[in-house]
Amino acid sequence: MMQWSVYSRICNGTDAVDMHKRRLKDNLPPYGSIRTLTLTEKQFESIDILLGIRKPNELTSKDLTSVF
């Protein structure tokens, strides 16, 4: 069974990414697993958000670009 919790962290460079991956490896749950996915800023910018009926609190990609 996979728990579908998603956590994100913004890192400044590959050294920071490597440090946080090391921290995760040092604190792995005994009977669990962690999957990591590293995205570059360019890849993150190309994310498409597909929505059916928009919820009042749902952000769009246009909203996200104004935040960053």
C-alpha positions in Angstrom: 0.0 0.0 0.0 1.3 3.5 -0.8 0.3 6.5 1.2 -0.2 9.4 -1.2 1.1 12.2 1.0 3.1 14.7 -1.0 5.6 17.1 0.6 7.7 19.6 -1.3 10.8 21.6 -0.5 12.5 24.3 -2.5 16.3 23.9 -2.5 18.9 26.2 -3.8 21.1 24.0 -5.8 22.1 20.3 -6.0 24.2 20.4 -2.8 21.0 21.3 -0.8 19.1 18.5 -2.6 21.8 16.0 -1.7 21.8 17.1 1.9 18.0 16.7 2.3 18.1 13.3 0.5 20.8 12.2 3.0 18.6 13.4 5.9 15.7 11.3 4.5 17.9 8.2 4.1 19.2 8.6 7.7 15.5 8.7 9.0 13.8 6.1 6.8 10.8 4.4 8.5 11.6 0.8 9.4 8.7 -0.6 7.4 8.0 2.1 4.9 9.5 3.8 1.9 10.0 7.3 0.6 10.1 8.3 -3.0 11.8 11.5 -4.1 11.5 13.5 -7.3 13.7 16.4 -8.1 12.5 19.1 -10.5 14.4 21.9 -11.9 12.9 25.4 -11.9 12.4 25.1 -15.7 10.5 21.8 -15.3 8.4 23.2 -12.5 7.4 26.2 -14.7 6.0 23.8 -17.2 3.5 22.2 -14.8 -0.1 22.2 -16.1 -3.0 22.2 -13.7 -6.1 20.5 -15.1 -9.3 21.3 -13.3 -12.9 20.2 -13.6 -15.1 22.5 -11.6 -12.9 25.1 -9.9 -13.1 25.1 -6.1 -13.0 28.6 -4.5 -9.6 27.9 -2.9 -8.0 26.2 -5.9 -5.0 27.9 -7.4 -4.4 28.1 -11.2 -1.0 28.1 -12.9 -1.5 31.9 -13.5 -2.0 32.4 -9.7 1.2 30.4 -9.0 3.3 32.5 -11.4 2.3 35.7 -9.6 3.4 34.2 -6.2 6.9 33.3 -7.5 
